[in-house]
Amino acid sequence: MIELGVNIDHVATLRQARGEAQPDVLEAARIVEATGADGITIHLREDRRHIQDDDVYLLRREIKTRLNLEMALSEEIIAVALYVVPDQVTIVPEKRRELTTEGGLNVLREHRKIERAIVRFKKKGIKVSLFINPLLNVVRKSASLGADAIELHTGAYAQAFLRDSYVGQLRKLHMAAQEAHNFGLQINAGHGLDYDNVTCVCNIRHLAELNIGHSIISKAVFIGLGNAVIEMKRLITRRGKTCRPRQLKKK
């Protein structure tokens, strides 16, 4: 069964728009957990545009499932992670002016910095995932650095899905997942996944976890947060129903 980690960053985005206390991030996390999510994902950005340090501390203390902390390799954020000890950190690239994460880590260029951080996290018993583009050499390098997991960046696939030209991107995800499995890595995926495109991704062999945020929070505006999580879980469990592996052979 593929597990679902729900990213609740944009609940905090709405709260920060007014600088007040609502909507409550912890209440969102509790609803998400109660309606079937397997974990909570948050991104503590250097600019603190949504999730704040206090949110991290509170969620670590109060949630009942797993806490996955997305983070760039900023010494300030590393210090928070080492203090809080989330169940998992997912190391992502980060640019100040980006609207959302624009691509995977440059593992080949930043390998020394990443490897040093992985050693520090593992000493605290924190599982480490690297957010990467679905490239075979990047998968292999991630394994050599000592990562426990990778999260395949599905953004290019999601954009291609809108143009009905996603087969090539989906094939890349399949190949990267198989390579990761060969090297003993856990395979997660996320970015740009929604209620239309998620089912195809669920056919990827060895996939353990999807991390989805924006589409769930957007859906929640109309049907409520709990219902949005239930609907996404339903689609994930229907893997193979609407997008079959034979489609990968089509041009």
C-alpha positions as CSV (number, residue, x, y, z in Angstrom):
1,M,0.0,0.0,0.0
2,I,1.3,3.4,-1.0
3,E,1.3,5.8,2.0
4,L,0.2,9.4,1.9
5,G,2.1,12.3,3.5
6,V,0.0,15.5,3.4
7,N,1.9,18.8,3.2
8,I,0.1,21.4,5.2
9,D,2.3,24.3,4.4
10,H,-0.5,26.2,2.7
11,V,-2.6,26.2,5.8
12,A,0.2,28.2,7.3
13,T,0.3,30.4,4.1
14,L,-3.3,31.4,4.7
15,R,-2.6,32.1,8.4
16,Q,0.5,34.2,7.6
17,A,-1.5,36.3,5.1
18,R,-3.2,38.0,8.1
19,G,-0.4,37.4,10.6
20,E,-2.9,36.0,13.1
21,A,-3.7,32.5,14.6
22,Q,-6.1,31.1,12.0
23,P,-6.3,28.7,10.4
24,D,-4.6,26.6,13.0
25,V,-1.9,24.3,11.6
26,L,-2.2,21.8,14.4
27,E,-5.9,21.5,13.9
28,A,-5.3,20.9,10.2
29,A,-2.7,18.2,11.1
30,R,-5.2,16.5,13.4
31,I,-7.9,16.4,10.7
32,V,-5.5,15.1,8.1
33,E,-4.4,12.3,10.5
34,A,-8.0,11.4,11.5
35,T,-9.0,11.0,7.9
36,G,-6.3,8.6,6.8
37,A,-3.0,10.4,6.2
38,D,0.1,8.4,7.1
39,G,2.2,11.4,7.9
40,I,2.5,15.2,8.0
41,T,4.9,17.0,5.7
42,I,6.0,20.6,6.3
43,H,8.7,22.8,4.7
44,L,10.6,25.1,7.0
45,R,11.9,27.6,4.5
46,E,14.7,30.1,5.3
47,D,12.3,33.0,4.6
48,R,9.6,31.5,6.9
49,R,6.9,32.4,4.3
50,H,4.5,29.8,5.8
51,I,5.7,27.3,8.4
52,Q,7.3,28.8,11.4
53,D,9.8,27.4,13.9
54,D,7.0,27.1,16.6
55,D,4.9,25.1,14.2
56,V,7.7,22.6,13.9
57,Y,8.1,22.2,17.6
58,L,4.3,22.0,18.2
59,L,3.7,19.4,15.5
60,R,6.7,17.3,16.6
61,R,5.1,17.1,20.0
62,E,1.5,16.6,19.1
63,I,1.0,14.6,15.9
64,K,0.4,10.9,16.1
65,T,1.8,9.8,12.7
66,R,5.2,10.7,11.2
67,L,6.7,14.2,10.7
68,N,8.6,14.7,7.5
69,L,10.5,18.0,7.6
70,E,11.4,19.4,4.1
71,M,14.4,21.7,4.3
72,A,17.3,23.2,2.5
73,L,20.9,22.7,3.7
74,S,21.0,26.0,5.6
75,E,22.9,25.7,8.9
76,E,20.1,27.5,10.6
77,I,17.5,25.0,9.4
78,I,19.8,22.0,10.1
79,A,20.1,23.2,13.7
80,V,16.3,23.2,14.0
81,A,16.0,19.7,12.6
82,L,18.7,18.3,14.9
83,Y,17.0,19.8,17.9
84,V,13.4,18.7,16.9
85,V,14.5,15.2,15.5
86,P,11.6,14.6,13.0
87,D,11.0,11.1,11.8
88,Q,12.4,12.1,8.4
89,V,14.1,15.1,6.8
90,T,13.7,15.6,3.0
91,I,16.5,17.7,1.7
92,V,15.3,20.0,-1.1
93,P,16.8,22.9,-3.1
94,E,15.5,26.3,-2.2
95,K,15.5,29.7,-3.9
96,R,14.3,32.9,-2.2
97,R,12.2,34.1,-5.1
98,E,10.6,30.8,-6.2
99,L,6.9,30.3,-5.8
100,T,7.5,26.6,-5.1
101,T,10.4,24.2,-5.3
102,E,11.4,24.3,-9.0
103,G,13.4,21.1,-9.4
104,G,15.5,18.4,-7.7
105,L,18.7,18.7,-5.8
106,N,21.9,19.1,-7.7
107,V,23.3,16.0,-6.0
108,L,26.3,15.8,-8.3
109,R,27.5,19.3,-7.6
110,E,26.6,19.5,-3.9
111,H,27.5,16.0,-2.9
112,R,30.1,16.9,-0.2
113,K,27.7,19.2,1.5
114,I,24.8,16.7,1.3
115,E,27.0,13.9,2.5
116,R,28.1,15.8,5.6
117,A,24.5,16.7,6.4
118,I,23.4,13.1,6.1
119,V,26.1,12.0,8.6
120,R,24.9,14.5,11.1
121,F,21.2,13.5,10.7
122,K,21.9,9.8,11.0
123,K,23.8,10.4,14.2
124,K,20.5,11.6,15.7
125,G,18.6,8.7,14.2
126,I,16.8,10.8,11.6
127,K,15.9,9.2,8.3
128,V,17.1,11.1,5.3
129,S,15.4,11.5,1.9
130,L,16.8,13.5,-1.0
131,F,14.4,15.3,-3.4
132,I,15.8,14.6,-6.9
133,N,14.9,14.6,-10.5
134,P,14.3,11.1,-12.0
135,L,17.7,10.6,-13.5
136,L,19.6,7.3,-13.1
137,N,23.0,8.9,-12.3
138,V,21.4,11.1,-9.6
139,V,19.7,8.1,-8.1
140,R,23.0,6.2,-7.9
141,K,24.8,9.2,-6.4
142,S,22.1,9.6,-3.8
143,A,22.6,6.0,-2.7
144,S,26.4,6.4,-2.5
145,L,26.0,9.4,-0.2
146,G,24.1,7.3,2.3
147,A,20.6,8.5,1.8
148,D,17.8,6.2,3.1
149,A,15.3,7.3,0.6
150,I,14.7,9.5,-2.5
151,E,11.7,11.6,-3.4
152,L,11.2,11.7,-7.1
153,H,10.3,15.1,-8.4
154,T,7.1,14.6,-10.4
155,G,6.7,18.2,-11.5
156,A,7.8,17.6,-15.1
157,Y,5.3,14.7,-15.3
158,A,2.5,16.9,-13.9
159,Q,3.2,19.6,-16.5
160,A,3.3,17.0,-19.3
161,F,0.1,15.5,-18.1
162,L,-1.7,18.8,-18.8
163,R,-0.5,18.5,-22.4
164,D,-1.5,14.8,-22.6
165,S,2.2,14.1,-23.4
166,Y,3.2,12.5,-20.2
167,V,4.3,9.0,-21.2
168,G,8.0,9.9,-21.6
169,Q,8.1,11.6,-18.2
170,L,6.3,8.7,-16.6
171,R,8.8,6.3,-18.1
172,K,11.6,8.3,-16.5
173,L,9.9,7.9,-13.1
174,H,9.5,4.2,-13.6
175,M,13.2,3.8,-14.5
176,A,14.4,5.9,-11.7
177,A,12.3,4.0,-9.2
178,Q,13.6,0.7,-10.4
179,E,17.2,1.9,-10.1
180,A,16.5,3.2,-6.6
181,H,15.1,-0.1,-5.6
182,N,18.2,-1.9,-7.0
183,F,20.3,0.3,-4.6
184,G,18.1,-0.4,-1.6
185,L,16.5,3.1,-1.4
186,Q,13.0,3.8,-0.3
187,I,11.1,5.5,-3.1
188,N,8.8,8.4,-2.5
189,A,7.4,10.9,-5.0
190,G,5.8,14.3,-5.0
191,H,5.3,17.7,-6.5
192,G,2.4,18.8,-8.7
193,L,0.4,15.7,-8.0
194,D,-3.4,16.2,-8.0
195,Y,-6.7,14.3,-8.3
196,D,-6.3,13.9,-12.1
197,N,-2.7,12.8,-12.5
198,V,-2.0,10.8,-9.3
199,T,-3.3,7.4,-10.4
200,C,-0.7,6.9,-13.1
201,V,2.1,7.6,-10.6
202,C,0.6,5.0,-8.3
203,N,1.5,2.3,-10.8
204,I,5.2,2.9,-10.3
205,R,6.7,-0.3,-8.8
206,H,8.2,-0.2,-5.4
207,L,6.7,3.3,-4.6
208,A,6.3,3.7,-0.9
209,E,5.0,7.2,-0.3
210,L,3.5,10.2,-2.0
211,N,3.8,13.7,-0.5
212,I,1.0,15.9,-1.7
213,G,0.0,19.3,-0.4
214,H,-1.3,22.1,-2.7
215,S,-4.0,20.1,-4.5
216,I,-5.3,18.7,-1.3
217,I,-5.5,22.1,0.4
218,S,-7.1,23.6,-2.8
219,K,-9.7,20.8,-2.8
220,A,-10.4,21.4,0.8
221,V,-11.7,24.9,0.1
222,F,-14.7,23.3,-1.6
223,I,-15.3,20.0,0.1
224,G,-13.4,20.3,3.5
225,L,-10.0,19.1,4.5
226,G,-11.0,15.7,5.8
227,N,-13.0,14.9,2.6
228,A,-10.1,16.1,0.4
229,V,-7.7,13.7,2.2
230,I,-10.3,10.8,2.0
231,E,-10.7,11.4,-1.8
232,M,-6.9,11.4,-2.4
233,K,-6.5,8.2,-0.3
234,R,-9.2,6.6,-2.4
235,L,-7.4,7.4,-5.6
236,I,-4.1,6.1,-4.3
237,T,-5.7,2.8,-3.4
238,R,-7.2,2.5,-6.9
239,R,-3.8,2.2,-8.4
240,G,-3.9,0.6,-11.8
241,K,-7.6,1.3,-12.4
242,T,-7.3,4.2,-14.8
243,C,-3.7,4.2,-16.0
244,R,-2.2,0.8,-16.8
245,P,1.5,-0.1,-17.3
246,R,0.9,-0.9,-21.0
247,Q,0.4,2.9,-21.6
248,L,4.1,3.3,-21.1
249,K,4.7,1.7,-24.6
250,K,2.7,4.4,-26.4
251,K,4.5,7.2,-28.2
